[in-house]
Amino acid sequence: MIYEAEFWVAVAFVLLVLALLKLGAHKTVTGALDDRGRRVQAELDEARKLRAEAEALLAEYQRRRQEAEREAAEIVANAKAEGERLQAEGKAKVEEFVARRTRMAETKIAQAEAQAIAEVKSAAADAAVAAAEALLTDTVKGKLAAQLVSDGIKGLAAKLN
């Protein structure tokens, strides 16, 4: 057994382990492992923190997007309402303009009609006076005829006007 290589390898291994334990290598290894574990844990904590921040940012951006979509919908609705209001207002102004122009045209027509009636009456009065004068001149002669014609024309003209 002493002459076998495996025996001496086992003895060397045990001596190496005892030497390492005496020198405190196990503390160094466990310390390094503990440090590595703490670094990994810190990285995990940082990753969790970053993930939470990213989720919060995502929620904030989604909220802002929804708010922007709602504002855009309000703007579109307001623009439609404003357009409809302006259209109705324009239509009312056009209708008012047409009504005013119609009234002005009717007024001008009524004035022209009244003027035409007055001109016809005046022409009829002149014709009646001329006919009466001619009739009286033919039937009555002399000074009496001239006075009757003069008085009659004045009276007839006063009645017609």
Beta strands, then each sheet from edge to edge (+ up, - down):
end
